[in-house]
């Protein structure tokens, strides 16, 4: 991977909740290809001591900041006090 010294990696919403269905029995499933690729890129940036910026989705427990969750398009997720909201 060719990277300049002025590069940074922006990681958005890769959180524990995304991996609730990951088990030792399905680790090879293509569903997880994205996270394997993300991990390889993260490893390269860290090895080269380049900045990695993580952005975390978090919603208030009182649901006041919900959007698509209210119209049924998504269920409640990433509540601020949930362990699933932590970075993966």
N, C-alpha and C positions, 0 to 999 in steps of 0.2 A: 504494500500500500504506500503510495507516494504522498507524503504530507509535508507541508511547510511548517516552519516554527510558529507561524501565526494562526494555526488551525485550532479549533476547539470543537468538541463533540457535545451536541445537545441531545439529551435523552429525555423523552417525554412520556410520562405515565407508564413506565415499566414498574409495576407494583405487585406486591405479594398476592393480591386478589386475583391477578391474571393467571396464577399458577395453582389455584385450588384444585383443579382437576388433574394436575400432573402427578403421576404415581410411578413407582419403579417399573410397573408393567407397561406403561405407555410412553416411556422416555424417547423411544425411537420414532414415535408417531410424527409425521410431517407437520402436525399442528404446532410443534415446538421448534420448527426450523427458524422462525423469526428470532426467538430468544437465543438460540445457538449462534446465529449470525451477529446479533447485538453483542453477545459476550465476546466474540472474536474481535469485533471492532473496539470494544471497551478495553480489552487486553492490549491491543496495539497502542491506543492512546495513553494508557497508564504506563506501559513500558517505555514510551518515548517522553513521558512526563509532560504530556500536553493536557490542557484543561478539559475537564469533563463537567458539564453542567446538567444536573438532574432537576426535572420539573415534576412535581407531584400533584395529582388531582386529589382534592379533599373536599368533602361536603360537610356542612354543619349537621349536627345530630337532630336539630329541629326542622330540617329539610327546607329552610327558608331560601336556600340558594339552589334548589333543584330546578332543572329545566326540563329536559326530555323525559326525566323520570316521572314527572307529573302527568304527561299525556300517554304514558304506558309504553313508550318506545324503548325505554330502559328501566330496569328495576333499580331500587336504591343500591348504591355502591359507593365505595371509598369514603365511608363516614369517618370523620376526623379522629375518633377514638378507637377505630377498628384496627386490629393487627394487620388486616389485609391491605390497609392503606400505606403501610411502610414500603420503602423502596425495596425492589427485588435485587 
